[in-house]
Amino acid sequence: MKIASNISVQAKVLIVLLVSSFILMCLLGFQAIYSISQQKAVANKVLSNYAHLAINEYSRRIMGDVGYRSYFQTMNQWNKILETNSNKKVICEKEANIAGLFFTYDIKKKRVSIQSCLASNEDDFTSNQLKKIDLEKFTDSPYIVIHSEYQKAAKILVVSRMDDRLSGFVVDRQKLINQLIQSFNMSPLLPEVLISDQKSNQILSLTMDDYLGNPLITAKPDNTRIISTHRILQDEYNGIFKGYKISIALNTESAGQLIIGGMPGENLATIQTMIIIIALIFIISLWQLRKERQLNLLREQFVAEVSHELRTPLTQIRMFTEMLLKGRVRNDKEKNDYLSIINRESLRLNHLITNLLKYSEAGGDTKVQLIMQPLAVIVENVVDEFSPIAANKNVNFKMKLVSESIQIDKFSLQRIILNLIDNAVKYGPENQTIDIVLEKKEQLLSLIISDQGPGIPELEQAKIWLPYYRLSREHKAARAGTGIGLFLVKQLVEQIGAKITVENNLGCGCSFTIKWSV
C-alpha cells in the first residue's frame, strides 16, 4: 500500500504540473493572440487613415483637374468662340475638351443650337433639359451643373448664362473616365514622407460610382485590401460631382512600405496551431496518466491475488507435510489422503508458477516448435494431470475425441487446455461435468471445452482476454484469481496459428472453441 500511495502522490504532482503548464501556455498563447490582434487593429486603422488621406487628395485633385481645367476651361473656350463668332467646330479639337456636345439656348426664342463632337443622339435630351432650367439658379452663380439621367445613364450638363442666352456642354462619359484615371495616375496620392516611390499609386486601387450607383471606374477584386470609402461628394465646385462616390483600397501586401515591420498577425495561425497541439498533448498526457493509474491498481490487485494464490497451496503443503513428518497419521488411508492433498496442491502451485512465467514472456519473441502431434493424446494427458485438482470438487470429465494429428506446439496446447479447465473447475459448481470434444468438419478441426458454470455476461466476453481483467461478479464474491489465465490462452492460441471464441450455452455454462484449418 505504501507503493500505491507513492505512485498516487507522483501522479497528483504530475497532474498539477501538467495543468499548470497548460494553463500558463494557454495564457501566454491568448496574450500573444490578443496582442497581435490589437496590433493588427491599430495597423488596419493606420492603413485606413492612409487610404482616407489618399481619397481626400484624389477628391481635391479631380476638383482642380476636372472641375477647373476641364469643365470651366472648356466652358470659357466655348463662350469665347460664341462671342467672336469663330468656327464652332474648332472647339471639338481644343485641349482638355471633355464634352460630347456643345449647345446654345436662346431664352426668348426658346431655340436650341447644338454642336456635336461625337456621333451621339442626345439632341432631344439636351433640348428638354435646357427648357426645364430654373433661371433663378443663375442669381448666385454664373454657371450651374445639372445631373440628369438619359437611357439609364448619368449625364452632366454644365450651363452658363449671358443675358438672354444659355451656353454650355454635355460631358462625355468616356472622356470623363479617361480624365479621372489620368488624374489618379498623374502623381502619388500619398505624401513622399510616407512612401518615396513615385509609383506608390500601384498599392492603391480606385473605385468611383456616379450618383445612380453605376461604376465609372472599377477596381479588380482583391481580398488583401482594406477599403476606405470617402463621403459621397456634394457641393464641391458647384456640385460638379454631386452624389458621386469615391472608394480607394490599399493593398495590405505592401503595408511594409507604410508600416515599419509590415502587418502584424503573420504568426497568428502558428500560435493558434501550437495552442491546439499543446491542448492535445495535455489531453493525451492526462489520458496516459489515467491509464497508468488504472494499470498500477490492476498490478497491485494482481500482486495481492498472486500472493493469495501462492500462499494457499504452500500452506496446505506445509501443514500436511509437517503432520506426516511428526507421525500424526492414524492409518494408511489418512496418510494417502495427506499425500494426495500435497500432490494436488503441488500441481496447482506448479500450474500457477508456469502461468506467471508465461505471462512474463508474453509480448516477447517467443518461438513455438510445431511438431506433428496426436491431439487426443495431449488432451487426455492434461486431463489426467489435472484430475487430482478436479477431484477436490468432484468434477468429472466427459471426452469425445477424434484421432487427428496436426503440426502443434505441445507445451502451448497443454497450457491452453490447463487454463481453460482450471477456470471451469474454479468458477463452476461442484459435481459438474466438463465436456471436451475434439471434432473435424471438412477442413476445420475444433476443440470445444464446455462447463456447467454461470457463463460469461455478453457485455464482458470481449474483455476477458485482457490482462488482469476479472468479471465484476468475481470481485463481489471475493474469489481468488490472477486475471491472466485467459490472456495467456489468447496469446498461446495465436502463437500456434489457431482461433478461439467463447459463447454461453443454452441453460447454463459456456463453451470455449479452438479452431484450426487443416
N, C-alpha and C positions, 0 to 999 in steps of 0.2 A: 504493500500500500504506500510505502514511502516513495518508491519509484514512480507510482502513479501520481502522487502529489507533486513530485519534482517536474514530471512531464507536464502536468496541468499548469503549474506556475510558469514554465517556459513557454507553453502555448499562449497563456494570457499575456506574457510580456511581448511575444512576437505579434500578437493581435493588436496590442496597444501601439507598438512601434509602426505596424503597417497602417493602422487607422490614422495615426498622427502624421506619418509621411504622406499618406494620400490626401488628407485634409490640407496639409501645407502645400503640396504640389498643386492641388485644385485652387487654393487661394492665390498662389503665385501665377498660375495659368490665367485665372479670371482677371487678376490685376493687370497682367500683360495684355489680355484681350481688351479690357476696359481702357487702358492707356492708349493702345493702338487705335481703338475706336474713337477716343477723344481727339487724338492727333489727326486722325483721318477727317473727323468732322471739322476741325479747325482748318485743315488743308483744303477741304472742299469749300469752306466759307471763303478762304483767301482766293481760291480759283474762281469762285462765283463772283467775288468783288472785281477780280481782274476782267472777267467777262463783262460785268456791268461797265467797267471803265472803257473797255473796247466798244461796247454798244453805244455808250454816250458819245464817244469820239466819232463813231460812224454816223450817228444822228446829226451831230454838229457838221460833219463833213458834207453829207448829202444836202444839207440845207444850203451850204455855200456852192457846192458843185452843181447841183441840180436846180436849186431854188434861185440862186443868183446868176451863175454863169450860163445856165441853160434856159430856164424859164424867162427870166427878165431880160437877159441879153437877147434872146430870140424875140421877145416882145418889143424891145427897143428897135431892133433891126427891122421888124415888120412895120412898126409905126413910121420909121424914117422913110421906108420905101413908099408908104402911103402918102406921106407929106410931100415928097419930091416927085410923085407920080413916076417912079422908076419902074423898070421891068419887074413885075411881081414874081416871075419865075426864078429870079436870082436868089430869092430868099431860101429856096429849097437847097441851094448849093452852099449856103453860109455855114461856117464852122459852128459847132455846138448846137446845130439845129436838132431839136428833139420833137418837132411837130410832124404829125401825119397830114394835116391840112391847116391852112390859114383862112381866116374869114374876116369880112367886114359886114356891119349891120347898120343900115340907115333906120334910126329910131322912128322918124316921122313917116317915112315911106314904107317902113317895115319890109325892107328889101335886103336880102342876104346875098353877098358875093363870096364865093369860095375859090380858093387856090389850093388844089390838092398836090401834095408832094409824093404821095404813094397811090398805088392803084387801090383805092378804097371806095366804099359805097356808104359814106356816113353823112352825105349832104342833108338828107331829111332829118336825121337825128340832130345835126348841128343847128339847123333852122329852128326846129321845135324847141331846143334848149335856149336859144337866144331870145325867142319870143316870150319865154316864160321868166326871163330875168327880172328881178325886182331892182329897179333903177335906184331905189333909196340906198342900196348897199354901197354905192359909189360915193356916198356922202363922206364916209370916214376913210376911204382908201381909194387911190386912183385905179386900182385893179382888184379883181376878185378871182377866186379859184372855185370852180364848180365841179363837184364829184357826182357822177351820174352812172347809170347802168345802160349798156347797149348790147343786146344779144347775149345776155348773161355775163358780160364782161364789164369791169370797172373802167370808166372813162374820166379823163381830167380835161376840163376846159379852163384856159387862162384868158381872162377877159379884162380889157381896159376901156375907159370911156374918155372921149374927147368931144365935148359939145354934144351934138346930136348923132354921134357915130360911136358904135362899139366895134372894137377890133380885138383880135387875139388868135389863138390857135388851139387845136385839139391835140393832146400829147399822144404820140405813137407808143404803144405798149412795148414793143420790142426795142425801140430806141431808148426808152426809159430804162429797161432792164440792162441794156448794154452800158448806159451811163452809171447805173447803180453798181454794177460789177466793176467798172473802171474805177470808180471812187473807192471801192473796197481794196482793190489791188494797187492803188496809187502809192501808198506808203504804209509803214507799220502803224497799226492802231494802238499798240501798247507802247509806253514810253521806253526809250533806249536804256534807261536806268534799270528796267526790269529785264529786258532782253535786247541784246545789241544786234542780233541777226536781222538784216534788212528783209529777210523772208519770214519774219515772225508770224505773218498772217497765215502761214501754212498750218499753224497749230490751231487756227480758228476756223469755224465753219459758219457761214451766214445763211439765214433764212429770212425772207420777207414776204408778207402777205398783204394783199390790198384790202380795202375796207369791207369787201364782200367775203373775205376769207380765202380767196383764190391765190395760189402761190405765184409770186413774181420771181423769186429766187428760191431754189430748193437745195438743201444740203443733203449729202449722202448719209444714210443712216449709219450710226456708229455707237455701239454700246459703251465705248470707253470715253464718252464725252459727258461734260457737265453742262446742262442747258441753263442759260440765263436769259429770261425774256424781258425786254425793255417795255416800259409802259406804252400803251397804244398812243401813237403820235396824234396831237390835237391841233393847236393853233399856231405852231411854229411857222414863221414865214408866211403869214396869212393863210395857214392851213393847207399848204401845198401837198401834204401827205396825211391829211386828217383822216383818222380811222385806220391808217396803215399800221401794221405790227412788225417789229424787228426782233429777231432772236439771233443770238450768237452762242455757238457751242465751243467749248475749249477742250482740246484733246488732252486727257489725263496722262497719256503715254509720254507727252512732252512736258509733264509737270516738273520734271527735274530742272528744266530751264528757268522755271519761275519760283520753285520752292527748293531750298537747299536740302539736299538729301532725297529729293523726289517724294512721291506719295508714300505715306506710311501704310502699314497693313499688308505688306507683301508677304510677311511671315505668319499672318493670322491663321491661314489654313494649316500650316505646320504646327502651330501651337495647339490648335483645336485637335488635330490628329494625335499629338503627343498626350493630351489630356485623356482622350478616348483610350489610347494604348495603356496609359497608367491605370485608368479605371478597370480595364480588362485584366491587367496584371494583378491588381488589388483583389478583384473578384476571384480570379483563379487561385491566388495565394490563400485566401480565406477558405476556398473550397478544398484545397490541398491540406490545409491545417485541420479542417473538419474531418477529412478522410483519415489523416494521420491519427487524430484523436480517437476516431472510431476504431482504427486498426490497433491502437495501443490498448483500448478497452478489450477488444477481442483477444489480443495476445495475453493480457492479464488473466482473462477468463480461461483462456486455453491453458496457461500455466497452472492455474488452480485446478482445472479439470484433470489435466495430466497427472498432477501430484496426487489427486484423489484416486485416479485410476491405477497409479503405480502403488500407492500405499495399501490399497485394499488387497491385492493378491500377495504382496510381500508380507502383510500382517498375517494372512491365512497360512502362508508357507512357514513363516517363523513360528507361529503358535503350534501348529501340528508337528513341526519338526522337533520342537522342544518337548512336546508330550511324548513323542517316540523315543527321544534320547533319554528322558527321565523314567522311561518304562511305565508311563501311565496309560497302559493298554490292557484291557481286561481279557481280550481274546483275539484270535487271529482275524476274525471278521472286522473288528473295530480297527485293527492295525491296517487291514487292506483299505478300509474306508478312509483312514487318515492319509494313506499313500495316494489314494485316488484323488483326494482333495488337493494334495501337494502337486500331483501331476497336472490336474486341471488348472490350478492357479498358475503353474509354471507355463502352461500353454498360453493362457490368457496374457501373462506378462510378456512372453515372447512375441505374441501377436501385436501387443501394444507397442513394444520397442521397435519391432520391424516397421510398423506404420510410421513411427516417428522418424526412423532413418530414411524411409522412402519419401516422407514429406520434406525432409531436409534436402533431398536430391531433386525435388520437383522443380521444373524450370531449367534445370541444367542439361548438359549434353549426355543424357542417359542413353546408352545403347542397349538394344534388346537383341537377343540371339534367337532368330526364328529357325526352329528345327521341327521337322515332321514329327508330330506327337499325337497319340490317341487321346482325344478329348475325354471320352468316357472314363478312362483310367485316371486322368488328372482329377476329374470331378469326384470320383469315388474315394481317392486318396485324401482329398481335402476334407470330405465329409467324415471319413474315419478319424482323421486327426482332430477334427473339431467336436466329435461325438461326446467326449468327456465333459466339455463345457455345456453342450446342449442338454446332456442328461441331467444337469442340475435343475433344469426347469421342465424336465420330462418332455422335451421336444423330439418329435420323430421326423425322419426324412423319408420322402417318397420319391423315388427316382425312376425316370423313364428315359433311357439314354440310347441313342443310336450309335452304332460303331462307325466312327468317322475320324480320320486323321487329317490334320492340316498343319501348315507351317505356323508355329506358335512359340512364344517365349513362355516356357513352363512356369518359371517363378512369377512372372507378371500375372498369368492367369490364376495361379494359386492365390495371389494377393487379392485379386478381384473377387474371387468366389468367397474367400475367407471373410472379407469385409462385408459382403452382401449378406451372408448367412449369420454373421455376428450381429449385424443390425437387426435382422429378422428375429433372432433369439432375444436380443437385449430389449427391443421395444415391443415385441409381440407378447401374447399371453402365454401362460403355462399350458402344457398339454396340447400345444398346437402341432399341426403337421405342415412341414415346409416341402413344397413340391419343386422338384428340379427336373426340367425337361430339356433334353437335347434332341432337336429335330432338324430335318433337312427338307426344304421345299424348293424344287428346281435348283437354282444356283445360289440359294440363300441358306446358310446354316445359322440356327438360332439356339441360344442357351437362355432359358427362362427360369427365373427363381421367384417363386410366389410364396407369400406368407399369409397368415391369418390375423395380422395386426390391425391397428386402427386406420391404416392407409396414410396417404400424404395429401394435405389440402392442395387443391389445384393451383391456388394462388402462390403456393410456396414450392411447387415442383421444379420451377426453373432456378430457384435459389439454393437447392440442396447440394448443388455441385460446387458452391463457393467455399473457400477455406474458412474454417471457424464457424460456419453457419449451422445453427441448430433450430429446429422447429420451435415456434413460440410456446407450444403446449409442453415441450420438454423442460423449458425454463420454469414453468409454473409447477411442474411435477418434481423439480429439483433432482432430476435423474442425471447421473454421471454420463459424460461423453466428451470427446475431444473436438468433434466437429470437423475432422479432417478425413474421415473414412471415405465418404462418397467423393470428396475432392480427389483423393488418390485413385479411386476407382475410375473416375472420368479421365484422369491423366494416363493411367495404365491402359485403358481401353483404346485411347487414341494412339498410344505408342505401338500397340500390336495390330493397328490398322482395322479396328472394328468400330462399331457404333453402339451406343447404349441409350435406351429410353425407359421411362417409367410411366405406369398408369395404374389407377386404382381398379381393383377387381369388383365385380358385382357382389354385393353383400358385405364383404369385409376384406381387409388386406390390400396389398399392392403387388405388382409384378415388375421386376427389372428384366429387360430383354437385351441380350448382347447378340449382335448380328455380324456375320462375316459373309463376304462374297467369295464363293468357291467355284 
